[in-house]
């Protein structure tokens, strides 16, 4: 067979431990606190059906024809209107925020370039940047987001950009207070480092007050990524990047080379849903659901694991991030947990340059109340067994 | 502003002459023979509406949730069943065939690697590969496809793969006879060079007999790209790559990094359309339309331009490719044509390493009969003016 030799960048695309681990979570007898799936029971099924009908009626063949690379103008205008400081011509509609991350990497990263990320950081972002072969600089992060004193040292090392999720971070669930955002934006500008703000969970706030986006604080130095994946449905693959020129134009060229444009059909459907005011209408239900799920799991885990799992209660998002007793091996515990019928994600792989072995992430988004409680019980039993060397 | 320096690969993503030219074709007073849009009047509007309803009813939340990176299993099975020699686990659903091209480039091309392409060749493919900074080796091509004697020399120079559109090539409209396909596949295997077979127009045959796909002739050495863009609707962005292992697995990893997966909603809609037998049902109308359009434009152009535009009548697809008298400058003529209210694509940019200046491409897919005839008249008048030095 004439299978060609692979590109050097595939060295950075090797099968990860985590990919293998996550395969185990698909077992039918395993309660899954590992996945990052949003709550399907809140998906707007009927609204999407009605929106499909309206989209085809309103846009006609335009909803099925090739379209502009940066997206439907009406959708770009809608996005800009949702984000203070954004202009429609700075918006590019992407096939999920994952594509926004890929496009940023494609246009700015040469092999060996530096990228600053939180430790821990969203794995999907690392996987998006990896093929462009950057070197990661990591900034420690706590319940209020990244540590700004440590950040100064990192920014001084000249990364091409800092990637950050200010609202209900994946995996930490942290939310940066406004004062820290202001300092972050000031420091980035002072060091001449662009910010990439990933904002998928922002609307899933269930406690406290809204904080300004980094983009609103400094639109000229921030690429902002937003999405309908967590508020409406990820299967639409409708998201957006808001980027200052000339970066937006370069990302548009990269997108044209990558997939021409995002589905005009799903864009037209998304536009109908948005024009119908669906986001505001659904926000209370979304927030109530995620608050309830979060508290349910937090209470159950506290009861079943006690001090063995310490975490900060998040004010939004989909994740509980916490620590086993120092020195524990969360990856080894993962296998015990699977044997007891419950799955989570060990924290190690979230650290771009390696990190502590005793952290882990639980997702409370998708399971039923009963499943959350049973999952916590299984975690507790697994922990007992793990401590007893089982 | 802290705008980061760009990646070196953006040198290969500069604004092209053609991009600037094509902006002129959007003028309302210009009849457009330049675009590559399929005939919108044949889009399955009602069928798509009905399929959306069925997709949501049949798959429920699965049609709106995250899905597997390589696509809906049922859709992959359907694709494999359409392509002799393909197995479902070799299929990866892509967001348009453009993404298939990008993924191949991402996993096999290092800067400076060689890629063999026809001269002329599809510009979108060159744009997909460009960010991975290959060097192009070009093979002359005629109405029967690429020249196999010239190909031997090119294959001997060790390209990573040969990119080819065997059925109704863009831009040439050529179709390779079976014997040439067999020789091509044999030569590629002998030289250890993989083939990338792009097959968007295969179903748009309106004359002659179906020829075997390259994939059917040698499934182990061919990445086959298929799509619904020309048979149903490009706005769905549902296409597929069929690749031998381990390439399929690498493309899947690259896709996960690029956009996680193609919209589950459009995949579910496409599956409903396919399960309903829509391709077979529509084929006669598609073929009749493109045959009629092709002959209309060919006859009108012959009448208006006479010997000044020489072309071979294609047996399928969407394009008439031809030559002005040797030494003519098609790009200069383009500007005269725009002044006369008609647009085409000058042939120069289709040559990866430069080529003759007197070729051009006309698309007959989209305009009405009246528009095709008026466009030909304007072309004729523009040619008169151009010869008179206007």
Interface residues (C-beta under 8 A of the other chain):
Chain A: X1 X2 X3 X4 X5 X6 X7 X8 X9 X10 X13 X15 X36 X37 X40 X41 X43 X45 X48 X49 X52 X53 X56 X60 X61 X62 X63 X64 X65 X66 X67 X94 X95 X96 X98 X99 X102 X106 X107 X108 X109 X110 X113 X124 X127 X128 X130 X131 X132 X160 X161 X188 X189 X191 X192 X193 X194 X220 X221 X229 X233 X234 X235 X236 X237 X244 X246 X247 X250 X253 X254 X256 X257 X258 X259 X260 X261 X262 X263 X264 X265 X266 X269
Chain B: X1 X2 X3 X4 X5 X6 X7 X8 X9 X10 X13 X15 X36 X37 X40 X41 X43 X45 X48 X49 X52 X53 X56 X60 X61 X62 X63 X64 X65 X66 X67 X94 X95 X96 X98 X99 X102 X106 X107 X108 X109 X110 X113 X124 X127 X128 X130 X131 X132 X160 X161 X188 X189 X191 X192 X193 X194 X220 X221 X229 X233 X234 X235 X236 X237 X244 X246 X247 X250 X253 X254 X256 X257 X258 X259 X260 X261 X262 X263 X264 X265 X266 X269
